[in-house]
């Protein structure tokens, strides 16, 4: 599983994968994908199986999260998202993944359907 570290959903996804790994550790890898080098990376990386910083994306640091999100969409077999609104970085990543034909599960859709 590739995860980020830039929002609440990233934290929830990371926690869910860690719980899943308790039973399926040999099958499951947790990879942190950072948009750029960060301080204390040596400490952070101890919490993940590996850390990836896509180096093929040359851009200003303010655009780096969006570029990282594109990398995530381009390098996944399936995307799990929690999208409730039609704006923001996560939404742009979601739309880009749709354009690429990536299978997507939007957890927000499941929650909406359960509330009805």
Buried (B, 14 or more C-beta within 10 A) or exposed (E): BBBBBBBEBBEEBBEEBBEBBEEEEEEBEBBBBBBBEEEEEEEBEEEBEEBBBBEEBEEEEEEBBBBBBBBBBEEBEEBBBBBBEEEEBBBBBBBBBEEEEBEBEBBEBEEEEEEE
